Each structure stands twice: as C-alpha cells, then as structure tokens.
Amino acid sequence: MGPIDGQGRKSLQTLWQVLRRIVINLDELKQINDREGHLAGDSLIRRTAEALTEAARNEDTVCRLTMHSDGRG
C-alpha cells in the first residue's frame, strides 16, 4: 500500500471526526439494580442521559450501548 495522498488524508480526517466518541461506564449499575431495584438503575441511566444530552452539541449524538455480563452485545 502506498502513501496516503492529500484527498485520502482529508477523507480519513473526516471519518475520524465522525467516529470520535466518549464511552462512559456507570460503575456498580448492576449492584444498584440488585440492591435497590431496576427502577433505581433505570433512573440513574435516565439522569445520566439527560446530563449528557444537555452538555452535547447539536451535531453530537448521545446513545446507549449495552453489554450482557457474559460479554454478549
């Protein structure tokens, strides 16, 4: 593979701008669900989403990705 030309570099920079992300882990969410119930855990997720949405720019996307405890998506 040869060197990336100017247009290719610009395309990669654009792609990188689109794909940048922040991943946030809500520590002990499972423990909160187990101890206080799923309504409490859902409330934590909702309040976190509201805070992130309020802080996000118009062009940003706030979304939730989940992972089962056994590693399944």
Secondary structure, 3 states (H helix, E strand, C coil): CCCCCHHHHHHHHHHHHHHCCCCCCCCCHHHHHHHHCHHHHHHHHHHHHHHHHHHCCCCCCCCCCCCCCCCCC
